[in-house]
Amino acid sequence: MYKKRIIEAYLKACPLEGLISGDTQPNEHVTLELIPFDSLGSTTGVNFTFSKPGEKLIAFCQEAEKSPLYERSILLLYDFFGFRKDAFDRLQNEQHYLADMNNAEDHKKIIADFAKGTVMIDVGAGGGIMLDLLSEKHPDADITGIDISTNVIQELERKKVRERKSWKVKQADALKLSSYFELESADTIIFSSILHEMYSYIPFHGRTYNPDVVKAALKSAFAVLKPGGRMIIRDGIMTEPKDLIRLLAFRDPDGFRFFTRYVEDFKGRKIDYEITEDNKIKLPVNDLMEFLYTYTWGEEAYPHEVQEQFGYFTPSEYRKVIEETLGSRANIICFRHYLQEGYSTHLLPKVKVMDESGKETALPDSTCFIVIEKAE
């Protein structure tokens, strides 16, 4: 997996014309060799070799997968090879991560449609896809992407220069936005698939998986939002009632092994389940859905998925948190929750989800879309 990601990053920075001419990217730890398969050179193979220290570091990352050192080892790996990796992202940018399942860009276009005004902030800018969409939809807006990671900011700066983008980037802490932006200065602030990562990775008041970190992020953003401005959230959602029980059966013969491994490795919370007499897995609906997120992405994403909890509030809990944290000036003008396209297509050939009577039932909602407007 690590070699594959390094090769993908290497090739992404190397145009096809460069490969054909032999003008490849210099990297002291990765060597690309072109091997002609015939005398005319009409068919050519590409071989990658890694330096000895690189091979050792890759092996170390594999050993560290179940260790607290894992996130640090991955950062070291990407720094060592000179490619992007930040602590709040997966091994590839979200648009590539979702490419085989759905069109993530289409989902983010909805965010751009709800954005308003001339000053916009994208929290956790990642690979920059949201910045691009905002620029296309709002060409006259002053758009800034923020991220806590130096690596992310550096890569976005390179992308900005390389592709002549108009947006800006800034290294900033989402929990302290008023330290970087004036109070009530932004028309739109966006949290797109970032709050669950903050929830999962940021030690807040001494612990990760702390809902208070989400509240702190919302409060921080609301202080910087102008009267009449909008905060837009797209993230995971839990199903209610929380005590709803589901039965899970696998059509994939390897599914049960994957499940038992997941239960042992998942860091977000303890997964409670029991095996029925007819070998079905009986568990709460939200534990089921957390597992299915990881099962969808498979082995390549597994080391990161078991670190992340995608759903952290139910719809009614989210409304209550917004009301209590942001007060009477926070008007929720849009609140949707839905099953993200692609989950059914990818999961139903592998699993059967049933209610307690054994009747097959739909997958629960996975995603929320919330727009909050600040009263004048």
N, C-alpha and C positions, 0 to 999 in steps of 0.2 A: 504493500500500500504506500509506504513512504517513498520508495523509489519511483513508483508510478506518479505520485504527486510532484516530485522534484522534476521528473522528465516533462510532465505537462507544463509546469511553470517555465522550464527551459525552452520548450518549443513555442510557447505562447509569445515569448520575447524574441523569437527568431522567425522572420518571414520565410515563406516557402522559397522565394527567390534566393534567399541566403543559403538555404539548405542545398538547393540545386547547384549554386556556384561554389559551394564549399566555404562561404563566408559565414561561419557560425559564431555563436555567442562565446566569448572567453569566460571560462570558469575553471579555477584551479582544481576544483573537486569533482567536476563532471566533464567527461570527454566524450564527444560525439564523433563517431567514425562512419564514413560512408563506404559501403561495400558494393561495388558493381556486380550484378548477377549475370551480366553478359558482356561481350566484347564491345557492343555498341553503346553500352551505358543506358539502355532504355529502361532497365529495371534495376533499382538500387535499394539495398538494404541499409538500415540505420542501426548502429550498435552503440549502446551507452556503457561506459565504464565509470566507476566511482573510485575516488582516492581511498587509500587504506584508512586514514582517519575518518573519512565519510562513511565507509562500510562499518567501522566500529561504532560510530554515533548512531547509525540506523539500527544496529543490533541493540544498542543501549535503549533506544526509544521503544523497541519491541518489548524489552524486559521491563521497562518502566510503566507499561500500560495500566497496570493495576496498582500503581504506586502514587502517593501524593506528589511525587516528582514529575509526573507525566506532563502536565502543562508546561513546566519549565523546560523539560527535555525537548518538547516540540518547538518551543521558541528558539532554543539553542540550535536545533536542527536546521530551521529555516534561516536563521542568521548565518549559520556556518556555510550554507550553500548559496546565500545571497538572495533568497526569495522571501516573499511576504508570508507571515503567519502571525496572528495576534491572539491574545488569550480569550477574546470574546467572539471567536469565529471558528468555523469548522476548517477542515483541511482544504476546502475550496470555497470560492465565493458562492453566495446563495444562488445566483442565477444559474451557475453550473450545477450546483447541488440539487436543484429542483428540475433541471432540464428534461430529464426522462419521465418525470411524473406530471408536471403541469408547466404552464408558462408563468413563472414568477413575475416577469416584467408586466404582464397584463394585470396582475393583482396590484402591483405598485402604481400602475397608471391611474387606478381609482383614487389612490392617495393624492396624486398630482391634481386630479380633478377637484378634490375638496380643498386643496391648498388655496390660500388667498393672500392678497397684499403684495408688498414689494420687498419685505425682509423675511427670509425663510431659513430655518435651521434644521438640518437632518442629523439626528442624534445616532451615533454609531454608524458612520457612513460606509464602512466596509469597503467593498469593491467599487463604489461610486455609481451604481446603477440608478439609485434614487436621485442623486444629484443630476444625472443626465436627463432623467425624465422630467424633473422640475424645471430644468433649463429649457427643455423643448416646449413645455406647456406654458411656462412663464418667462419668456426670453428677457424681459426687462427687470426681473426681480434680482435682488442681491441675495445670493444663495450661499450658505456656508455649511459644510459638513464637518462635524466634530467627531473625534475619537480619542480615547485615552491612550491608545497604543502608538508609540513612535513609529513602528514598522508600517502601520496602516497609513499614517499621515505621510510618511516618506513615499510610499507607493502611490498614493493619491496625488501628491505633488508631481511625481514623474508622469502620471497619466494626464494631469492637467496641462503640462508642458507639451507632452508628446501629441496629444489630441487637440490642443489649443482650446481648452475648455474655459468658460467664463466664470464658473463657480469657484469658491475659495474653500480652503480647509484650515482647520485650527485644532491643535491638540488641546483638549479640554476635558474636564471631569463633569459628567452629566449631573452629578449630585451637587455641583457648585456652579451652575451656569451664570449666576449673577456676578461671579468673579471674572467672567470673560465677556459678558454682554451687559449692556445697561438694562436696568429694570424697565419693564413695559416697552421694550424696543422691537420685539419680533412680531410679525403678523401671523406666521405659521411655524409651529414646532412639531417635528415628526419623530415618532418612535416606531420604526418598522422592524418587527421581529428582533428587537433588541432588549426589551424589558425582561423577557424570560431568561436571557443570558446574563443580564445584570443580577437577577434573582438567584441564578444558579452559581455564578462565579465570584461575585463580590462579597467578601466577608464584611458584613454590616452589623455593628454592635457585637462583634465577636463571633458571628456565625454566618455561613452561607445558607441559601434557601430560606431567607428571612423576608417575609412580605413587606416589612418596613422599608426595605430598599426601594421597592416599587413606589411606595407612598412618597419617599424622599425625592425620587426622580420626578414624579408628577408635580410635587410642590416646588421643586427647583425650577422646572420649566414654566410653571404657571406664573411665577414671579417675573419672569423675563417676557412673558406674553403681553402684548398690547391689549387694551380694552377693545373688544370687537374681534380680537385675533382668535386663531384656532389651534388647538392641540389635537393631533391625529395619532391614533394608536392602532396598530395592526399586530396581533400577537396571539398566543395560545389562550384557550379557554377551557374551563372544566365544566362538566355536565352537572345539572341538578335535577332531582335530589342526589346528593352525594352517596347516599346509602343504596342507590339503585344497583341491583346485582345483575351480572351478565354471565353467560356460559360461553366458553371458548373451546372450539375443536379445530384441529389442524388438518388441512388437506395435504399440506407439505409434510412428508415423513420426518424431516429434520426439525420441524417447528417446535416440538416439545423440548428438545435439547436446547434450542435457542432460548426458549422461555425460562427454563430453570437456571441457565447461565445468567440471563438478564436479571432475574430476581436477586441473585447473589451480588451482582455488580452494580445495580442501580443505586446512585448516591442520593437521590432526591428525598426518598422516604422509604419506609418498609412496605413492601408489597405483600398484602395478605391474600392468600388463596387456599383453596382446597381442591382435591381431586375427587370427583364424583364416582359412583359405582360403575358408570359406563365410560370412564376415562375422559370426562370433560373437565375443564378447569373452571372453577367457580370463583369469581372475584368481583370487587366493586367496579363500577363502570369507568371511573377515572383511572384506576390502576390498569384496567384493560387498555384504555386509550394511550396511556403513557407507554405501555409496552408496544402497542401497535405502531407508534411513531418510530421507535427504534427498529422494529421488525421490518418496516417499510424500507428504511435506508440500507439495511443489511450490514454485512461484515465490514465494509470499508469505513462506514461512519460510526460503527459500534463504539470505539473507544471514546468518542466525544458524546454520542447520544446518551450513554449511561451516566454522563456527568451533568446532563441538562434536564431540567424539568420544564416541559413546554406549557402545561396548564398549571396555573397557580391560584386563580380566582374563578368562581362560578359567575354567571351573569349578574345575579342579585348582589353577590359580594363585590363585584367590580363597581356597580352603581353606588353601593354604600361607601366604598373606599373613596371614590371620586367626590361624593357629597361631603363626607366627613373631613377629607384631607384638603379639598380646595374651597369648600364653603359655598355660600349662596351665589357667588359670582360665576360659578361654573355651570353652564347650561349644556346638557347633553343633547345635541341636535341630531345625532345619528348613533344608533347602537344596534349592530347586527352581530349575530353569531351563526356559524354555518360550518358544514363539513367541507374542507378545502378540496377542490377538484383534484382527482387523481388517486386519493386514498382508496376509494371503492374499487377503482379499476385495478390497482396494484395489489390490494389486500384480499379481495373476495375469492380470487382463484387459490389463495393459500390458506384462508381461514373461514370458519363458519362461526358467526356470532349470534347467540340466542338469548331470549329472555329466560326467566327461571322455569317456565313451563316447557322449554325446549323448542319454542317457535322461533324460527330465524327472524332476526330484526336488523334494522339499519345501524350503521356505525354512528356513534355520537358525534356531536359537533366538535370541531378541532380548533377553530379560529374565530377571533372577534375583530370587529372593525368599529372603532369608537371615534366620534368627532365631538370635541368639547369646545364651546365658544365662551370666551370671557366677556361677561357683561360690562357695559360701559360704566 
